[in-house]
Amino acid sequence: MHVECRAAPDAATRRAVGTSTRCGVASPRVIDGRRKSKSKSADRRRGECMQLASWNVRSLVNASGPVETAFVRKNSNFRNSNFEFDKDDRRVDVVVGELKRLDKEVAGLQETRWFGEEVYSVGDSAVLSTRWRLPSGDGSFLRGACVAVVLRGRALRAWRDRGSQWAPVLPRLTVAVLRFVSGRSRKSVNLHVIACYAPTFRAKRSVMDSFFNDLQRAIQDVPGEDKFVLLGDLNARVGSRQSGIADDWQGVRGLHGFVEYNESGAELLLFLHMNDAAVCNTWFQKRAFHKQSWQYPRTKQWHAIDFIIMHHKDRRLCRDCRVVLNGDCGSDHRMVCLTVQLRQM
């Protein structure tokens, strides 16, 4: 019996029609202008992941006045020349819009410089802000650092399922508790999201001690069966450990950090070692520009001072951690992103 096989289409034809060939028979791989997924399991795995971010936004307000008056100015220093905004856009709208565009469902923001404590709704997102107390009297006021947690999508629903629980501990520290259902045991698992902003090296010793004491209490308040993720600008360099060389911080940092650690980094590493925590940024091999989060304005030298941290045993949840280059809100800090696997909680 003789079977005649048709000639396989050439490469140009395959690129034009979006087909692949097997035994000379063309099979479509693009349907309705979209590439067909190789397997349903790949789509399912993507749906079981969630992206978190840490971002120092360098203020969501003007020098004075409430957040409603903090509009974007045309001379704002946006790195992305294609960035478009309306003259009526508030700074918080720009930040939340960027997080939504990049599909970040949880974000810790630093240096928001808001007053008071409030849950602020921006579109389909909630901003949980911890801020300095409102001053009495009129006039302009010096705003402090302050942090916030932004939730949207599944994270916002998980926060509401937990009873909308959050604790504005201090202007530099806030905690929100989310409740997820584990994909394996179908049990409820609480995730404590801690957003923080550490004092700089110029701060007084008493200020640094107070910050780490408050952060220690926040971590200790996490029950043993719960999980936590710390999103923050820690103003420290942790470096990376060397392969095959004994390292005091072997369980805290991985092989893929950035440059050497400094004095503030050594203090941070000791603190994390005492709490069995690991710096997620250092466990994934990346190019240098996917590790650098802030550029010193005078020397133009890049540093990695923004981190995402989890308990050492929860490193198995982490699928990727990197600095992204396409997030822009006029800040001199880049956004650090972490992808976690929800079904393994």
C-alpha positions as CSV (number, residue, x, y, z in Angstrom):
1,M,0.0,0.0,0.0
2,H,1.4,3.3,-1.0
3,V,0.6,6.5,1.0
4,E,1.5,9.8,-0.5
5,C,2.6,12.5,2.1
6,R,2.0,16.1,1.3
7,A,5.1,18.4,1.2
8,A,5.6,20.3,4.4
9,P,5.1,24.1,4.1
10,D,8.3,26.1,4.2
11,A,9.3,28.3,7.2
12,A,7.9,31.5,5.7
13,T,4.5,29.9,5.3
14,R,4.5,28.4,8.8
15,R,5.3,31.9,10.3
16,A,2.6,33.5,8.2
17,V,-0.2,31.1,9.2
18,G,1.1,30.2,12.7
19,T,1.3,26.4,12.1
20,S,3.6,23.6,13.1
21,T,4.2,20.5,11.0
22,R,4.3,16.9,12.0
23,C,4.8,14.2,9.2
24,G,4.1,17.0,6.7
25,V,0.7,17.8,8.1
26,A,0.1,21.3,9.3
27,S,-1.6,21.8,12.7
28,P,-2.8,25.2,13.8
29,R,-1.1,26.8,16.9
30,V,-2.8,30.2,16.8
31,I,-6.5,30.6,17.3
32,D,-8.3,33.9,17.0
33,G,-5.0,35.7,17.0
34,R,-3.8,34.1,20.2
35,R,-1.2,31.3,20.6
36,K,-2.7,28.1,21.7
37,S,-1.5,27.0,25.2
38,K,0.5,23.8,25.2
39,S,-1.4,22.4,28.2
40,K,-4.2,23.3,30.5
41,S,-1.9,22.6,33.4
42,A,0.2,25.6,32.5
43,D,-2.8,28.0,32.6
44,R,-3.8,26.4,35.9
45,R,-0.3,26.9,37.4
46,R,-0.4,30.6,36.4
47,G,-3.7,31.0,38.1
48,E,-2.3,29.5,41.3
49,C,0.5,32.0,41.5
50,M,0.3,35.5,43.0
51,Q,2.6,38.4,42.5
52,L,3.7,40.7,45.4
53,A,5.7,43.9,45.2
54,S,7.8,46.2,47.4
55,W,8.1,49.8,46.1
56,N,9.5,53.0,47.6
57,V,7.3,55.6,45.9
58,R,8.9,58.7,47.4
59,S,5.7,60.4,48.5
60,L,2.0,60.1,47.4
61,V,1.3,63.7,48.5
62,N,2.5,67.2,48.0
63,A,4.5,69.2,50.6
64,S,1.2,69.9,52.4
65,G,-2.5,69.1,52.0
66,P,-4.5,65.8,51.9
67,V,-4.0,63.0,49.4
68,E,-6.9,64.3,47.3
69,T,-4.9,67.4,46.4
70,A,-1.7,65.5,45.4
71,F,-1.8,65.6,41.7
72,V,0.9,64.6,39.3
73,R,2.9,67.5,38.0
74,K,4.1,67.8,34.4
75,N,7.7,68.1,35.5
76,S,7.6,64.8,37.4
77,N,10.7,62.7,36.8
78,F,9.3,59.7,34.9
79,R,12.0,57.5,33.5
80,N,9.6,56.0,30.9
81,S,9.2,58.5,28.1
82,N,6.0,56.7,27.0
83,F,4.3,57.2,30.3
84,E,1.0,59.0,29.9
85,F,-1.0,60.7,32.6
86,D,-3.8,63.1,32.9
87,K,-3.4,66.5,34.7
88,D,-6.2,65.4,37.1
89,D,-4.4,62.1,38.0
90,R,-3.5,61.9,41.7
91,R,-0.1,60.3,42.6
92,V,-1.9,57.5,44.4
93,D,-3.9,56.8,41.2
94,V,-0.7,56.5,39.2
95,V,0.9,54.1,41.7
96,V,-2.2,51.9,42.0
97,G,-2.6,52.0,38.2
98,E,0.9,50.8,37.7
99,L,0.5,48.0,40.1
100,K,-2.7,46.9,38.4
101,R,-1.1,47.1,34.9
102,L,1.8,44.9,36.1
103,D,-0.7,42.5,37.8
104,K,0.6,43.0,41.4
105,E,-2.1,41.9,43.9
106,V,-0.2,42.8,47.0
107,A,2.2,45.7,47.4
108,G,4.1,47.3,50.3
109,L,4.7,51.0,49.7
110,Q,7.3,53.1,51.5
111,E,7.7,56.8,52.0
112,T,4.0,57.6,51.3
113,R,4.2,60.6,53.7
114,W,0.5,60.5,54.6
115,F,-1.0,61.7,57.9
116,G,-3.4,59.6,60.0
117,E,-4.5,56.0,59.6
118,E,-7.0,55.1,57.0
119,V,-8.3,52.4,54.6
120,Y,-8.4,54.3,51.3
121,S,-10.3,53.0,48.2
122,V,-8.7,53.6,44.8
123,G,-10.6,52.0,42.0
124,D,-10.8,48.3,42.7
125,S,-7.9,48.4,45.2
126,A,-7.6,49.2,48.9
127,V,-4.8,51.2,50.3
128,L,-4.1,50.5,54.0
129,S,-2.1,53.4,55.2
130,T,-0.2,53.9,58.5
131,R,0.7,57.5,58.9
132,W,1.7,60.3,61.3
133,R,-1.1,61.7,63.4
134,L,-2.9,64.7,62.0
135,P,-1.3,67.9,63.4
136,S,-3.4,70.6,65.0
137,G,-3.5,74.1,63.6
138,D,-2.9,75.5,60.1
139,G,0.1,75.8,57.9
140,S,2.5,73.4,56.2
141,F,3.9,70.4,58.1
142,L,6.9,68.1,57.8
143,R,5.7,64.7,56.8
144,G,7.4,61.5,58.0
145,A,8.3,58.4,56.1
146,C,5.2,56.2,56.5
147,V,4.2,53.0,54.7
148,A,1.1,51.4,53.2
149,V,-0.2,48.1,51.9
150,V,-2.1,47.9,48.6
151,L,-4.5,45.0,48.0
152,R,-6.5,44.1,44.9
153,G,-8.1,41.0,43.4
154,R,-7.7,37.8,45.3
155,A,-5.6,39.5,48.0
156,L,-8.3,42.0,48.7
157,R,-10.9,39.2,49.0
158,A,-8.5,37.2,51.2
159,W,-8.1,40.3,53.5
160,R,-11.9,40.7,53.8
161,D,-12.3,36.9,54.4
162,R,-10.0,37.4,57.4
163,G,-12.2,40.2,58.7
164,S,-10.4,43.1,57.2
165,Q,-7.7,42.8,59.9
166,W,-4.8,45.1,59.8
167,A,-2.6,46.8,62.4
168,P,-1.0,50.2,61.8
169,V,1.8,49.6,64.2
170,L,3.9,52.7,63.6
171,P,4.4,55.2,60.7
172,R,7.2,52.9,59.5
173,L,5.4,49.6,60.0
174,T,2.0,48.2,59.2
175,V,0.7,44.6,59.1
176,A,-2.3,43.2,57.1
177,V,-3.6,39.6,57.5
178,L,-4.9,37.7,54.5
179,R,-6.6,34.3,54.6
180,F,-6.1,31.8,51.7
181,V,-7.2,28.3,51.2
182,S,-4.4,25.8,50.8
183,G,-4.6,23.9,47.5
184,R,-3.3,20.7,49.1
185,S,-5.1,20.4,52.5
186,R,-7.9,22.8,51.7
187,K,-7.3,24.4,55.1
188,S,-7.2,28.1,55.7
189,V,-3.8,29.6,55.8
190,N,-3.1,33.2,57.1
191,L,-0.5,35.3,55.4
192,H,0.8,38.3,57.4
193,V,1.9,41.1,55.0
194,I,4.4,43.4,56.8
195,A,5.3,46.6,55.0
196,C,8.2,48.6,56.6
197,Y,10.6,51.4,56.0
198,A,13.9,51.3,57.9
199,P,15.7,54.4,59.1
200,T,18.8,55.4,57.1
201,F,22.3,55.0,58.5
202,R,22.3,58.7,59.6
203,A,19.5,57.9,62.1
204,K,20.2,57.9,65.8
205,R,21.0,54.6,67.4
206,S,17.8,54.8,69.5
207,V,15.7,55.2,66.4
208,M,17.3,52.1,64.8
209,D,16.8,50.1,68.0
210,S,13.2,51.2,68.2
211,F,12.5,50.1,64.6
212,F,14.0,46.7,65.0
213,N,12.2,46.1,68.3
214,D,8.9,47.0,66.7
215,L,9.6,44.8,63.7
216,Q,10.6,41.9,66.1
217,R,7.3,42.2,67.9
218,A,5.4,42.2,64.6
219,I,7.2,38.9,63.5
220,Q,6.7,37.3,66.9
221,D,3.0,38.0,66.8
222,V,2.7,35.7,63.7
223,P,1.4,32.4,65.0
224,G,3.5,29.3,64.3
225,E,1.1,27.9,61.7
226,D,0.8,31.2,59.8
227,K,3.1,32.6,57.3
228,F,4.6,36.1,56.8
229,V,6.1,38.2,54.0
230,L,8.1,41.3,54.7
231,L,8.0,44.0,52.0
232,G,10.3,46.9,52.7
233,D,13.0,49.4,52.0
234,L,15.6,48.3,54.6
235,N,18.3,50.8,53.7
236,A,20.9,48.1,53.9
237,R,23.1,46.0,51.6
238,V,23.2,42.3,52.4
239,G,25.5,41.1,49.6
240,S,25.6,37.3,48.8
241,R,27.3,34.2,50.1
242,Q,30.1,32.5,48.2
243,S,29.7,29.0,46.9
244,G,31.7,26.5,48.8
245,I,32.8,28.9,51.5
246,A,31.4,28.9,55.1
247,D,29.1,31.8,55.7
248,D,27.5,33.0,58.9
249,W,24.4,33.9,57.0
250,Q,24.1,30.8,54.8
251,G,20.4,30.3,55.5
252,V,19.6,34.0,55.3
253,R,21.0,35.0,51.9
254,G,21.6,33.1,48.7
255,L,24.4,33.1,46.1
256,H,22.8,35.8,43.9
257,G,22.9,39.0,45.9
258,F,24.4,42.3,44.7
259,V,27.8,43.6,45.7
260,E,29.1,43.4,49.3
261,Y,27.1,43.9,52.5
262,N,27.7,47.0,54.7
263,E,27.3,47.6,58.4
264,S,23.6,48.1,58.2
265,G,23.4,44.9,56.2
266,A,25.3,43.0,58.8
267,E,22.8,44.2,61.4
268,L,19.9,43.2,59.2
269,L,21.4,39.8,58.5
270,L,21.8,39.1,62.2
271,F,18.2,40.1,62.8
272,L,16.9,37.8,60.1
273,H,19.1,35.0,61.3
274,M,17.5,35.2,64.7
275,N,14.1,35.0,63.1
276,D,14.9,32.1,60.6
277,A,14.1,34.5,57.7
278,A,15.6,34.6,54.2
279,V,16.1,37.4,51.7
280,C,14.2,36.2,48.6
281,N,16.1,38.6,46.3
282,T,19.3,36.6,46.7
283,W,18.0,33.2,45.9
284,F,17.4,33.7,42.1
285,Q,20.1,34.1,39.5
286,K,19.5,37.4,37.6
287,R,21.3,39.9,35.6
288,A,22.6,42.9,37.6
289,F,19.8,45.3,36.4
290,H,17.2,42.8,37.9
291,K,18.9,43.1,41.3
292,Q,19.5,46.9,41.5
293,S,16.7,48.8,43.1
294,W,18.1,52.3,43.9
295,Q,20.7,54.6,42.4
296,Y,22.7,56.9,44.6
297,P,22.2,60.4,43.0
298,R,25.7,61.7,43.5
299,T,27.8,58.7,42.4
300,K,25.2,57.2,40.1
301,Q,26.1,53.9,41.7
302,W,23.4,51.2,41.9
303,H,22.5,49.4,45.2
304,A,20.1,46.7,46.3
305,I,18.4,48.0,49.4
306,D,14.7,47.0,48.8
307,F,13.9,43.5,49.8
308,I,11.2,40.8,50.1
309,I,11.7,38.5,53.0
310,M,10.0,35.3,54.1
311,H,10.5,32.6,56.7
312,H,13.3,30.2,55.6
313,K,11.0,27.2,55.4
314,D,8.6,29.1,53.1
315,R,11.2,29.5,50.4
316,R,9.6,26.6,48.6
317,L,6.6,28.9,47.9
318,C,8.8,31.4,46.0
319,R,8.9,30.9,42.2
320,D,10.7,34.1,41.2
321,C,12.0,37.4,42.7
322,R,13.4,40.3,40.6
323,V,13.5,44.0,40.2
324,V,11.2,45.1,37.3
325,L,12.2,47.9,35.0
326,N,8.9,48.9,33.5
327,G,7.1,50.2,36.7
328,D,7.2,53.9,36.9
329,C,5.7,56.5,39.3
330,G,8.4,59.2,39.2
331,S,10.3,57.5,42.1
332,D,14.1,56.9,42.1
333,H,13.5,53.4,43.4
334,R,12.6,50.4,41.3
335,M,9.9,47.9,42.1
336,V,10.9,44.5,43.6
337,C,8.5,41.7,42.7
338,L,8.0,38.2,44.1
339,T,5.9,35.4,42.6
340,V,4.5,32.9,45.2
341,Q,2.8,29.6,44.6
342,L,-0.5,29.7,46.5
343,R,-1.4,26.0,46.2
344,Q,1.6,24.9,48.2
345,M,0.7,27.0,51.2
